[in-house]
Amino acid sequence: MRSTLVFIAPLACALAACGSETSGTFTGEDGETGEYTIDNSTGETTATITTDDGTATLRSGTNVPVELPSGFSVYPGADVVSNTVFKQGAGSGALVTMKSEDKPEKLAAFYKQQAESAGIKIQMEMKTNGAQMIGGEAPDGLTFSVIASPEGEGSTAQLSVGTKGD
Protein backbone atom coordinates (compact mmCIF):
# COMPACT_ATOMS: atom_id res chain seq x y z
CA MET A 1 0.00 0.00 0.00
CA ARG A 2 2.74 2.46 0.89
CA SER A 3 4.54 2.10 -2.46
CA THR A 4 1.26 2.71 -4.24
CA LEU A 5 0.49 5.69 -1.99
CA VAL A 6 3.89 7.20 -2.75
CA PHE A 7 3.04 6.83 -6.43
CA ILE A 8 -0.60 7.97 -6.21
CA ALA A 9 -0.29 11.21 -4.22
CA PRO A 10 2.06 13.03 -6.64
CA LEU A 11 0.15 11.56 -9.56
CA ALA A 12 -3.10 13.19 -8.42
CA CYS A 13 -1.39 16.57 -8.22
CA ALA A 14 0.28 16.17 -11.59
CA LEU A 15 -2.88 15.03 -13.34
CA ALA A 16 -4.91 17.90 -11.92
CA ALA A 17 -2.37 20.30 -13.42
CA CYS A 18 -2.60 18.77 -16.90
CA GLY A 19 -5.16 21.32 -18.01
CA SER A 20 -6.36 20.46 -21.49
CA GLU A 21 -6.14 16.65 -21.41
CA THR A 22 -9.23 15.18 -19.78
CA SER A 23 -8.31 11.49 -19.93
CA GLY A 24 -5.48 9.19 -20.80
CA THR A 25 -3.18 6.37 -19.77
CA PHE A 26 0.25 6.29 -18.17
CA THR A 27 3.06 3.94 -17.13
CA GLY A 28 5.14 4.55 -14.01
CA GLU A 29 8.84 3.92 -13.43
CA ASP A 30 8.21 0.45 -11.96
CA GLY A 31 5.83 -0.62 -14.71
CA GLU A 32 2.63 0.52 -12.99
CA THR A 33 -0.06 1.23 -15.56
CA GLY A 34 -3.13 3.33 -15.19
CA GLU A 35 -5.91 5.42 -16.58
CA TYR A 36 -7.10 8.84 -15.49
CA THR A 37 -9.98 11.22 -16.10
CA ILE A 38 -10.22 14.89 -15.21
CA ASP A 39 -13.59 16.61 -14.96
CA ASN A 40 -12.88 20.14 -16.23
CA SER A 41 -16.05 21.54 -14.68
CA THR A 42 -15.17 20.43 -11.12
CA GLY A 43 -11.42 19.87 -11.38
CA GLU A 44 -11.86 16.38 -9.91
CA THR A 45 -9.34 13.75 -11.00
CA THR A 46 -10.09 10.03 -10.91
CA ALA A 47 -7.47 7.38 -11.62
CA THR A 48 -7.01 3.64 -11.62
CA ILE A 49 -3.50 2.24 -11.22
CA THR A 50 -2.48 -1.40 -11.64
CA THR A 51 0.62 -2.56 -9.72
CA ASP A 52 2.06 -5.89 -8.61
CA ASP A 53 0.01 -5.42 -5.42
CA GLY A 54 -3.29 -5.12 -7.33
CA THR A 55 -5.47 -2.28 -8.54
CA ALA A 56 -5.68 1.04 -6.73
CA THR A 57 -8.22 3.80 -7.33
CA LEU A 58 -8.23 7.45 -6.34
CA ARG A 59 -10.41 10.53 -6.45
CA SER A 60 -8.86 13.92 -5.90
CA GLY A 61 -10.21 17.46 -5.89
CA THR A 62 -11.71 20.28 -3.91
CA ASN A 63 -15.21 18.80 -3.74
CA VAL A 64 -14.33 15.14 -3.12
CA PRO A 65 -16.09 14.09 0.11
CA VAL A 66 -13.68 13.60 3.02
CA GLU A 67 -13.56 9.94 4.11
CA LEU A 68 -11.34 9.56 7.18
CA PRO A 69 -10.98 6.41 9.29
CA SER A 70 -12.99 6.23 12.50
CA GLY A 71 -11.62 8.57 15.17
CA PHE A 72 -10.30 11.19 12.74
CA SER A 73 -12.04 14.35 11.56
CA VAL A 74 -11.41 17.58 9.70
CA TYR A 75 -10.01 20.19 12.10
CA PRO A 76 -12.90 22.27 13.54
CA GLY A 77 -13.47 25.43 11.49
CA ALA A 78 -10.88 24.49 8.85
CA ASP A 79 -11.57 24.88 5.13
CA VAL A 80 -10.75 21.80 3.03
CA VAL A 81 -8.60 22.99 0.12
CA SER A 82 -8.15 19.58 -1.50
CA ASN A 83 -8.92 15.97 -0.71
CA THR A 84 -7.64 12.74 -2.20
CA VAL A 85 -9.19 9.39 -1.27
CA PHE A 86 -7.65 6.13 -2.39
CA LYS A 87 -8.47 2.44 -2.15
CA GLN A 88 -6.43 -0.68 -2.83
CA GLY A 89 -7.91 -4.02 -1.93
CA ALA A 90 -9.20 -3.77 1.65
CA GLY A 91 -6.93 -0.77 2.33
CA SER A 92 -7.96 2.85 2.02
CA GLY A 93 -6.87 6.29 3.00
CA ALA A 94 -7.12 10.02 2.57
CA LEU A 95 -4.81 12.94 2.00
CA VAL A 96 -6.59 16.14 3.11
CA THR A 97 -5.18 19.65 2.73
CA MET A 98 -6.88 22.33 4.81
CA LYS A 99 -6.51 25.92 6.00
CA SER A 100 -7.25 27.17 9.48
CA GLU A 101 -7.11 30.45 11.36
CA ASP A 102 -5.40 28.58 14.23
CA LYS A 103 -1.65 28.20 14.66
CA PRO A 104 0.18 25.02 13.59
CA GLU A 105 0.70 24.02 17.25
CA LYS A 106 -3.06 23.72 17.81
CA LEU A 107 -3.60 21.65 14.66
CA ALA A 108 -0.68 19.35 15.49
CA ALA A 109 -1.93 18.84 19.08
CA PHE A 110 -5.47 18.10 17.81
CA TYR A 111 -4.26 15.41 15.40
CA LYS A 112 -1.74 13.94 17.83
CA GLN A 113 -4.59 13.41 20.30
CA GLN A 114 -6.78 11.80 17.62
CA ALA A 115 -3.90 9.54 16.51
CA GLU A 116 -3.07 8.40 20.03
CA SER A 117 -6.77 7.75 20.74
CA ALA A 118 -6.83 5.57 17.61
CA GLY A 119 -3.99 3.45 18.99
CA ILE A 120 -1.25 4.99 16.87
CA LYS A 121 2.23 5.03 18.37
CA ILE A 122 3.82 8.38 17.52
CA GLN A 123 7.14 7.59 15.87
CA MET A 124 8.17 11.03 14.62
CA GLU A 125 7.70 14.58 15.88
CA MET A 126 9.56 17.52 14.42
CA LYS A 127 9.31 21.29 14.73
CA THR A 128 11.09 23.59 12.31
CA ASN A 129 10.55 27.22 11.27
CA GLY A 130 7.09 27.28 12.85
CA ALA A 131 5.97 24.04 11.14
CA GLN A 132 5.10 20.89 13.05
CA MET A 133 5.23 17.34 11.69
CA ILE A 134 3.94 14.24 13.45
CA GLY A 135 3.67 10.66 12.21
CA GLY A 136 3.15 7.14 13.41
CA GLU A 137 1.56 3.75 12.99
CA ALA A 138 -0.77 1.51 14.98
CA PRO A 139 -0.16 -2.22 15.48
CA ASP A 140 -3.06 -2.94 13.09
CA GLY A 141 -1.32 -0.98 10.30
CA LEU A 142 -3.25 2.29 10.53
CA THR A 143 -0.78 4.99 9.46
CA PHE A 144 -0.94 8.70 10.15
CA SER A 145 0.99 11.87 9.43
CA VAL A 146 0.22 15.57 9.68
CA ILE A 147 2.26 18.57 8.60
CA ALA A 148 0.98 21.92 9.90
CA SER A 149 2.74 25.03 8.58
CA PRO A 150 2.25 28.72 9.31
CA GLU A 151 0.45 30.69 6.63
CA GLY A 152 -0.36 34.32 7.29
CA GLU A 153 -2.07 34.59 10.67
CA GLY A 154 -3.17 30.94 10.54
CA SER A 155 -1.89 27.72 9.05
CA THR A 156 -2.12 25.13 6.32
CA ALA A 157 -2.19 21.45 7.24
CA GLN A 158 -1.86 18.25 5.27
CA LEU A 159 -3.31 15.16 6.96
CA SER A 160 -2.67 11.65 5.68
CA VAL A 161 -4.42 8.66 7.26
CA GLY A 162 -4.59 5.19 5.79
CA THR A 163 -5.30 1.54 6.52
CA LYS A 164 -3.46 -1.44 5.11
CA GLY A 165 -5.36 -3.92 3.03
CA ASP A 166 -4.44 -7.56 2.95
N, C-alpha and C positions, 0 to 999 in steps of 0.2 A: 504493500500500500504506500509506504513512504516514497519508494522510487517513482511510483506513478504520480504521487502528490507533487514531488519535486518537478516533474515534467508538466503536470497539468496547470499549476498556478501561473507560471510565466506564460504558458500557452494562452490562457484565457485573456491575459493582458495584451499579448501580442495580437491575437485575433480581433479583439475589440478595436484595436488601432488600425486595422487593415483598411477601413474606409469603404472603398468602392466594391470590393469583392464581398458577396453575401453568402457564398458557400464554396466548399472545395475539399480537397484531401491533402494530407501531409504525411511525411515519414520522418520520425525522429532519429537521433544519432544512434540509438541502440536497436533500430529496426521497428520501433513502435509505429503503427499506422493508425490513421484516424480520418474522421470527417468532421466538418464544422459548418455551422450556419449562423449568420448574423442577421438579426432583425433590425433593419435600418430605422424603423419607426420607434423602437424602444431601446435600441442599443444592446439588447440581450444577445449573448453568445451561447450557443449550445454546441457540445462536441462529444464525440464518441472516440475513444482511443483503445486500440487492441494491443496488449503487451503479452509477454510470456505468462504473466500472472492472471490474465483474463481481460475482460472488457470493462473499461471505466467510462462513466458518463459525467458530464458537468454542465451546469447552467451558471452563467455569470452576467451580472448587470446591476444597475441601480434598483430595479423594481423586482428582482428575484426575491421571493419570500425567504426570510431568515429561518433556517432549520438547524437549531443547535441541540446537542445532546441534552438529556435531562439534567437539570441542575445549573445550566448555563443560560444566560439571557443577555440581550442587548443592554448596554449600560444605560441606566435611567436618564432620560432627557437627551440622549445622544441621537444624532442624525446619521442614519446609515448612508454612506457614500457609495458603497459597492458591496456586493455579496456574491460569493461563488460557493455553490454546493456541489459536492461530488459524491459518486457512489461507485464502488467496485466490489462485486460479490456482496457479502454481508456487511462490508465496511462502508462507512460514510463519513462525511465531515463538512466543515464550512470554513470559509475564510472571509471574515467580515471586516470591512474598513468603515470606521465611524469617526465623527467629529463631536466634541463635547466642549462645553464652556468650562468644565472642571480641569484642574491641573493633572498632569500625567501620574503623579503620586496617588491621587484618589482612584483613577481608573485601574492602575496596577494593583492597589490594595483590594479593590472590589473583585477583580478577576482572580487574584491569589486566593481569596477567601472561597470563591466558588470552586476553584480547582481543588483546594484542600478538602472541601466538603464532599467533592465527588470522588475522593480517594486517591487523588493524584499526589505523588511525591514530587515536590519541587526540586528539580535537579540543577537549575540555573537561574540566578538572579544577577542582573547587572544594571548599574546606573552610570550614565555617561552624558555629559552636556545637557542635562535636564531630562533625558529620555530614560525610560525604565523598561527592561526586558525581563520576562519571567517565562520559564518553561518547565515541563515535567511530563511524567507518564505514570499511569496507574498500573497495578499488577495485571488488570484485565486488558491492557493495551490501549486504553483511552489516552490520547496524547493532547497536549495543550501548550500553546504559547501565546503571549501577548506582548506587543511592543507599543508603548504609549510615548508619544513625542510631543514636546511643546509646539504649539502653533498659535501665534498671536497671543491673546489672553487666555486661550484654552489649550486644547490638545487634539491630536489625531491618534487613533489607536487602530491596530490591526490585530484581530483575534483569530486564532486558528485552533479548532477543536476537531478531533477525528477519532473514529473507532476502527479497530482492525477487523477485517473480515477474513474468516477462514474458509 
